[in-house]
């Protein structure tokens, strides 16, 4: 299979043939070495050093280093078989000072593609080989498939997909409003949620419901609504949600699914209204929600379907989706990591909790290199480390669906009022145990007391563990509208930063000026505490409210870098200034007994500088010379007369 090496056995120590979910086969070649420093030898360019300068095979490296040997065998597979993608793994083991065996593992992808050319690309760091298990292999291959894409390409691909989703959501919105009659506002929301749940399926456990399974029969037990409800019941059970959680969801959805009007045959084609809606949802959205997006998909769905809900015509309409990039900002400002316990007292579509969950998983992936242990930690994050409360039933159902789509983190999304009756305990499962919150994120309804600061006071007062909080709220809350709430908050918490956000942040939904406030929880604010004030009016994004615009959000000036700099400034101070200047950032103080001095701006220095003096003198001299020349010209003219 491979060329003869200097004295070796000429075969890998272990070999496997694994198949991914698309039924593609991957040869896996593993080479072992028994020394700590014999994992891999790289050349000056960072490639596996299997060739000498004259392009001849470097058998010393191939024979002496685990990864080099595995990559060598992988190239032989490419050369002598029809396989085009191979996994090469090098493993070394040694005993540490305590006598315990420690492993070093190098995992490389070797392919015949022009991006790889058989050189091998490092996939990542791993603590064991559990990524080869059947339940982990598809995730590993997804990571492999992204190796050939740059960060810019990955971001462009994500942006394109999100724009496609936006267009499809608008189409679905228009279709249901134009064609479907007799449905209440909440009914529309529940039907879309029900169809998505029924058609998701659970790999190897629950077959997704298909349009052909709905026959629009009217006999008891066989109506389209009953078929959809049964599929959702099985789906929720296999997702291992708490029983009372499953019952709550089913009870809500069945009120709509089992209604007589939606299940009776429509004159002309013999189909039920439910089947027609089922087809529209699958046709418009199916391709997106079935591929496992990491974006806040139902956050976007919420933004479209929000207009269906009855309270949108209310004068107190202030439920506005937090943009995903702002949600990510809040999560980072609250210092969320893999061990955080995060709650949100006005969950909405759960966009903030989705952002928190993603950040926790990213941190876990960075620090846990065993796929098996990582999997266990991710399950714990989703089941125990997130809690959200949403009082509006229609929006609550979107939050549940959002968390299910994003990874089953819906166990502790509660349909209840966070200001009345919530005692700080888990809602399901460990319902007698307090939720040990140490991170709080929030975009409250601004119509609530203190522009929503009542939610902040309540949540922070219930956090028994020290931690951090980040909220986005109407700016008037820091200028006096929430003065009494703010003073009470500062009795036990410290204001770390006040960030003025762009005025057009919620363009098309709301035009209010907002601020982000960042707190350290569990420590009273001292008068000499430094507060970081940041004018983030220019966040780098250009927004449009044009309905026919292809892109309503464009990166006009290093937006992602600006958002990261805000995080760095809040965490580390002015030493992180790069894009921003002292005009946008300054460090000052607030009076904890005031409560209305949270929105300060950088002071303007009116004292003239040396440069100002030089410019003034230069301008004056230029004026004098100009007058002198002008008078001279006039004198010359008079002499000529």
Beta strands, then each sheet from edge to edge (+ up, - down):
strand 1: 14-19
strand 2: 25-33
strand 3: 85-95
strand 4: 101-111
strand 5: 121-125
strand 6: 342-344
strand 7: 386-389
strand 8: 413-414
strand 9: 439-442
strand 10: 467-474
strand 11: 493-500
strand 12: 514-521
strand 13: 531-535
strand 14: 541-543
strand 15: 553-555
strand 16: 585-588
sheet 1: 1+ 2- 3- 4+ 5-
sheet 2: 8+ 7+ 6+ 9+ 10+ 12- 11+ 13+ 16-
sheet 3: 14+ 15-
end
